[in-house]
Amino acid sequence: MLRDTTITLQDISAPGRRESWDSAVSCLQGGRMGVKIELGLTEVRTENGSGERLFCGFLKDLTWRKAREAEILRGESRMKGIVEASFAAMFAVNEEGKILMVNEAAVRRFGYTRDEFLGQNINMICPPEHKDRHDSYLLRYLETGKSRLLGKKGELTAAKKDGTIFPILLGVTEVEYTGKAKMFAAFIEDLTTQKKLLEVEVESAKAEALLLNMLPQDVALRLKKDPGHIADHYPNVAILFADIVGFTKMSSTMSPVEVVKMLNDLFSMFDVLVEKYDLNKVKTIGDCYMVTSHPGVESKVDECIHMCSFGLEMIEALHDYNRRNSSKTMYLRVGINVGPVVAGVVSTKRFLYDLWGDTVNLASRMESTGIPGKIQCTKDVQDKAGKSFSFESRGTIHVKGKGEMETYILTGRIDGSVPLPPVRANPRQMMQRKGGVNIFESLRKLKSTREMLDEKIGDLETHLEEEADA
């Protein structure tokens, strides 16, 4: 490698000629051409009067500098290639808001050419309602050094050349470089597709939540996986029917709004009890309320014990309602039976999970032949729950389709205690065992979406407060 060298040359050119120049030339190194050097020559003045002319030459090896310049050029080329290959639209903007550079993604996303972008104010991509505010944001940052978005990401909207407004994720950062003026880089991601997918997920989660509200959990999971026929036989299911005595006559003297409000108040009270005892509300028909234990779900407490407790609390809840609404006094007729049933989902327009069989019919007969304000049960119920509840024999009554049958009136709990809700199978284990679709994940996404919306509302409130302060 050549080093900086000073040499003295004797010039044999014409007398009186003086020259001084610098030049980058190639020289031989080790017998090979190609080493770049910087050559500087200047004439040296002499005082000896001999007429001899001397020159001083300076040689500097440019190999390292040329290699460094080539490396910088390659780095700039790579960086430009990366910026151009980015899926996000990128803008370089000066402190006046003028666009200095854009990448290909910005051209595609917004519909402008590079020439239309360069030198223009970045507010050209702002929606009309935000254009006037943009310059004030930038000016406020330059004056105070405070910005709501600088160094962060935020969801906003932008405008294309054709006027289309679309959602974006904007990230802005100040670029460090040697110039005195400030420069900013803005990275913009189009959120149109993500927003649509999010809307689909939210609607899907709502639909799944509605399905869970309409059907038992395990049945909803099965229906999600296989929309075909769902029908099963269960050997031991407790069934309760409850009916408001004289409701038809009472409702004839009430307005439609009053009827619906009264039923909603009553059934809402019963729904709370259904959740308390982890039972399955099948349906309501007029003023009739049908509840069952969960078919096929094992529990540590016999289904009859829960159903009897539920029936007693229904009667108590109606008494409380009567005390709060003294203008009307209502009574329930309640019937309970237990035994084998066939259960399944019917219809394709509006799903209904229903139960069929002699056990269901007999439970309905227990209600229709019952006594107002009382709970009539079959002998099977008395046999299963007799250790926890007290029953009185009503004697033999005629039951349509069955003939004469001995029935019992449930009078109360023996020890006055309320059984604990059953310990049901873990939903995730049930889902894995039955191979169901992860509805719970969708519900979590719905919750996450609501939290995200709350966060966005908070950001908007902060933004409005900043605008008011400005």
C-alpha positions, 0 to 999 in steps of 0.5 A: 500500500502506498503512503502519502509521499513527497518527491522532488522532480526536475522539470525539463519543459520550456523555461518560464512555464509554471503549473500546479494541478491535482489528478487521480491516476492509476499507477503500478503496484507490484507490476500491476495497474489499477491502484488509484492514487491522488497526485498533486504537483506544484512548482518550487521556487528557487533562489539560486538563479540557476534557472533550474525548475523544481517541482514537488509532487504529492501522492496519496493512495485512494484505494481505501477511500474508493472502497469505502465510497463504493461500500456506501453506494452499495449500502444506499442501494440496498437501503433504497431497495428495502424501502421500495420493497416494503409493504408499508407506504413510506414518506420522508417529510421535512419540517415544513411538511413537504414530501422529500421521498416516497416508496413504491408502496405509497404510489400504489396505495394512494394512486399518485405518481412520484412526481405528484407527491414530491415537493407537495405537502403531506396533508394531500393524503389527509381527509378533508376534515384533517387537512387544516389541522395537520400543519398546526400539529407539525408547528406545535411539535417544532415549537414545544417538542411534544407530539401525540403520535411521534415515536408511536403508532396510531389508527387514523384515516387517510384519503386516496387520490380518488377521494376514497377514505380508508383506515390506516395505522400511522407510525411517525419518527424523527430521522437523525441526520447531519442536516440542520433542518428536521426530517420525519419518516412516516410509515403507513399500513392499510387497515382496510382488510384487517378491519373487515376481518375484525368485523367478521370475527366480531359478528362471528363471536356474536353469533356464537354467543347467541348460539350458546344462549339458545342451546346447551353448551355441549350441543352448541359445540357439536352443532358448530362442528357438524350441522347435521342431525343431533339426536341422543337418548339419555336415561336420567333427565329431570324435567319441570313445567311451570304455568301461571294460573289464570294467566289467559284471563288476567292478560285479557285485561292488560295492555300488550306492553303490560303483558310482555313486561310482566312475563319478562320480569317473571321469566327473568327471575326464573332465568337467574335461578336456572343459572344458580342451579346450572339447569337447562332452560328449554323454552317458554310457550306463552306463560309456560316455562320448561326447564330440564337438567343438562342431558348427558352431563354428570354432576355430583348432585342428583338432578332431582335435588337441583330441580326440586330446589329450583321449583321451591325457589320459583314459588318463593320468587313469585311470592316476592313478586306478588308482595312488590306488586300487590295489584295482582296476585299470581300462582304457579302450578309446577310439575316435576318428573324424571326419567329417560328422554330423547333430545335433539336439535330441530329446525334449520331457520331457528334452532330449538333444542327440545326433549321428547318421550313419555317422561316429558309428557308425564312432567307436563301432566304433573303441571296441568293436573297440579294445585295452584301454588304447589309442586306436584311430582311423580313417585320417581322424583319422590324416590330420588329426592326423598332423603333431602326433601319432604313430600306429601302423598296426594293420593291417586289421580287420573292422568291422561294417557296413563290412567290412575297414578299416585302423585306427591306434593313437594313441601320443602327441604328436610334440613332447610339447606340449599344444595350446591350447584353441580360440578360440571365437566370443564368446558375446554375438556368437554370441547376437546372430548367432543371435538367442538370448535373453540367458541370460547376463543371467539368470545375472548376475541369479542371481549378483546375487541370491546377493550380495544374499542374502549382504548380507542375511545380513550385516545379520541377523548385525549385528542379532543382535550388536546385540541381544546387546550390548543 
